[in-house]
Amino acid sequence: MGIREDILVYINENDNMITCDDCITRKLKLSRRQAAYQKCNELESRGLINRKTNVCSVCGKSKKCNWSKNTISNIGEKKKYLLGLKI
């Protein structure tokens, strides 16, 4: 598998998380954060993942984050889901 496929698998396997490019880079042991940035942009443009500025579930920083289309696609609803609130 290539980097794009590895990222897509990671995001879909962790569909309860919102993850930034930096944390994806660390989790997948990529050599450059730019690789995660480019591949996540590509996955978003193909409609395979969601990608917007949010708080990362891993590091807690507010930055461009990614999450699975397999769960809730609306970012506001995704936050409620992560907080355990009924939607």
N, C-alpha and C positions, 0 to 999 in steps of 0.2 A: 504494500500500500504506500501511497505517497503522502505528503504532508496534508494536503487537502482532505483526503479520506480519513487520515488519523484524527484530524481536528473534528470532522463531522461525526465520527464514531464517538470521540470523547464528549462532545456536546450532547449527543443523543443518549449516551449512557448516563450522563449526569444531568438529566432533564429537569431536575429540581433545583438547579443552580444557574445563576447568572455569572458568567466568567469573563474577565477582561483578557486582552491579548497577552499581557505580561504573565498572567497566571497560567494561561494555556501554554505559553512558551516554556515556563518552568515545569509544568506537569508532563508535557510531552518531550521535555529535554531537547528542544529545538535550539539550534546554534544562534539564531537571530530572531528578535521580536518582530522584525520587519516581515519575516516569513509568515508568522501568525496573522499579522495585520493584513497582508495581501490576500492570503487564502480566505480569511474570514470575510473580507470585502467581496471576494469572488463568490463565496457560498451565499452571502446575503443577496447579491445581485441575481443569483440563480433561484432565489426564493427557498433555499434549503434551511436557513437559520434566520433568527431575528437578531438585529444588531442596532443598538442605540446607546446613548450615554445613560449610565445607571450606576448603582453601587455594586461592586463585585462581591459575590458571596464568599470568595476565598480570601482576598486581601482587605476588603472593606473600603477600598478607595473608589471615588466617583470618577469614572472614565468610560471610554467606549467599551461596551460589553456585548457578549453573545449568549444566546440561549436557544434551546431547541424549539422547533415548530411543533413537536409532538405534544407539548403541554399547552399552555395558554399563550396565545400570540400577542395579546394586548399587554403592554408593559405595566399599566396600572393594575390589571388583574393578576399579572405575574407577581407583583409585589405583595398583593393580598394573599395569594396562594402561598408564598414563602413565609408569610407571617401567620399562616394558619387560619385566616379569616374566611368566612363563607362569602362566596361570590355569586 
